[in-house]
Amino acid sequence: MYMTAYLKLIKLDNLLLLVIAQLCIKYGFFDPFPVAITLDSFGITLLIIATLCIGAAGNIIIEIYDKEKFNGSELLNGSISEKSANRWFIILNVIGVLIGFYIANLIEKPEFSALFIISSGLFYLYASYLKELVVIKNFTIAVLISLSLLAVGIFDLLPAITDENRASQQVVFRIITDYTFFASTLILLREIIKDCYTIDTDHNAGLKTIPIILGKERTAKLVSGLTLIPIGMIVYYLYIYLFNNTYAVLYVLILLIAPLLYFMFKSWGAQIQKDFDLLSRTLKVILFLTSMFLLFYQFTILP
C-alpha cells in the first residue's frame, strides 16, 4: 500500500510512456540504421534512469506545492507525509543529476550535464511559480517532456558527429526533433484537457487557467481546433517521406490519424468530467502508438 502510494505520487504511468518513447528512439530508429551512436545498452539505461529520477522528483514537487495551494490538503489523502515527499524529491533529484553528470563525462561532453540541472530547475520553477501563469504552465510541461526525449539524440548522436558523417547525423537528429515537436503538441493538448478536468479545484485555489478564463466548452472547442496542427504535421510528413510505402501509410492512417480525428470530434462536444477523462486517455494511447511507429519504421524502410 505504501509503495503504491509512492508510485501514484510520481505518476508512474506517465513516466513509463516516456521510457517507451526513449527506447523506441534508441532501438527502433538509431540502432537499425547506419548512424554513428555513442551510448551502448549500459549508457542508454543510465540516461533513462536519470530522466526518470528527474521526472519523478518533478512530479513530487508539483504535488507538494499543490498540497499547499489547495487549502493544505494531504498528499494522496494522507498516504504520504510532506516530510517524506520532500526527502524523496531531494534524493531523486540528486541521483538524476549525478547520473547525468556521470554520463556526460563518460561521453566526454561534461557540458551536457546542464540538461539535467535545467530540467530539475524547471520542474521546481513550474511547481512554485509557473503553474500560476496561464498558458505558460502548459507550455512548460511540454518543454520538459521534449527535453527528456531530445536527451536521447543529444547524448547518443551529437557526440558521434564527425566531418564525414555530419550531414547524415543532422538528418537523423532533425527527424527526432520533428518527432519531439509532434509529441510536445500532444502533451500541450493533454495539459489543457487536464485543466478542464481540474477546473473546480484550480478555481478554488485561485489559479488562472485557460478553461477558467474561456470556460470549459470554449476551451474544448479550442483544443479541437488545435488538433489540426498534429494532424497537419502527420499528413505533411506522410506525403514528403512515406507516401510510397504502403505499410507506413496504413499504419499512420489507421493508428495515428484516425485516433486524432476521433479526439478532435469528441473534444468539440466535451462538457463533463467523463468526457475530459476519455480525451486525456485517448491522447496517452496516441502518444504510445506514435512511439511504436518509430519501432515499426525500420521494417517499412529497410529491405
Buried (B, 14 or more C-beta within 10 A) or exposed (E): EEEEBBEBBBBBEBBEBBBBBBBBBBBBBBBBBEBBBBBEEEBBEBBBBBBBBBBBBBBBBBBBBBBEBBEEEEBBEEBBEBEBBEEBBEBBBEBBBBBBBEBBEBBEBEEBBEBBBBBBEBBBEBBBEBBBBBEEBBBBBBBBBBBBBBBBBBBBBBBBBEEEBEEBBBEBBEBBBBBBBBBBBBBBBBBBBBBBBBBEBBEEBEBEBBBBEBEBBEBBBBBBEBBEBBBEBBBEBBEEEBEEBEEBBEBBEEBBBEBBEEBBEBBBEBEEBEBBBBBBEBBBEBBBBBBBBBBBBBEBBEE
